[in-house]
Amino acid sequence: MLTAGPVGATEPAGHDPCRDLFAYGTLMCAEIMAEVAGKRLPYTPAVLTGYGRFLVRGEQYPGVVDDPAGTVSGLDYHDIDATGWQRLDRFEGEMYQRRPVTVQLAGGGLAQVDCYVIRSAFLHRLTRTEWDYTAFVLRGKRMFQQQYFGFKAID
């Protein structure tokens, strides 16, 4: 059974807005992340367990949801400042909730980071098709950059 975060505030109460971000979709492209965050950021490859990554219906991008059998590869971006978080929150929009998760870092170790998870009110938008980063870069990236409304929201 797939579940998502509740509809509510973007940040949990007591949330520290200067954490790392686990990116699992379009933000894995360094140039897209730099455009959204307002600068290039260092990163470490990471894996998120207990979640699944699925294509959003009719779109080029994915969402993650709780999935006890799931594993998602992505990037842990470091050094995001408050302005970067504001831009990221606007880019991601109302469909996603930023919440803390724990990832396994490449080379060992665990890190608590933030991740944008699909809100329960939008679960119906997810397909059961696992999202593929390589296919996105080859076939969907250009269209995404031209059409995604989130780019208009960051400035």
Residue, then its C-alpha position, 0 to 999 in steps of 0.5 A: m500500500l502506498t501512502a503519502g504525507p498529510v496535507g498541511a504546512t510545507e515544513p513540519a513544526g520545529h523544522d530546521p530550514c538549512r538541511d540537506l535535500f534528497a533529490y530523486g527526480t528532475l533535481m538530480c540534473a545539476e543544471i536544473m537544481a542550480e537554476v531552482a536553488g539559485k546556485r550550484l550545490p555540492y552533493t553525495p549519491a544516496v539511497l532512500t529506503g522505504y519509499g517508491r518513485f513513480l511517474v506522475r500521470g501526464e508529466q515528465y517528473p516523479g513523486v515518492v511515496d511510502d512503500p515498505a519494499g521500495t528503494v530510491s536512488g538519488l542525490d543528497y544536496h548540501d549547503i542549501d540556504a534559506t533562499g534556496w529552500q524558499r525557491l525549492d518550496r515554490f518550485e515543488g508546489e502544493m503537490y509535495q510536502r517537504r519532510p525529513v527522511t533518513v538516507q544511506l550515503a554512498g561510501g557509508g553513513l546515514a544522514q537525515v535530510d529533507c525530501y519532497v513527498i507526494r501529499s495524500a491529496f495527490l496520490h491519484r496523480l501517480t502511476r504505477t510506472e517507476w520513473d527512470y532518470t536515464a529516460f528522463v534525460l534522453r527523452g523528457k528533460r527538454m520538454f520538462q524545462q520548457q513546460y513545468f510551471g514551477f520554473k515560473a514560481i521561483d522568481 
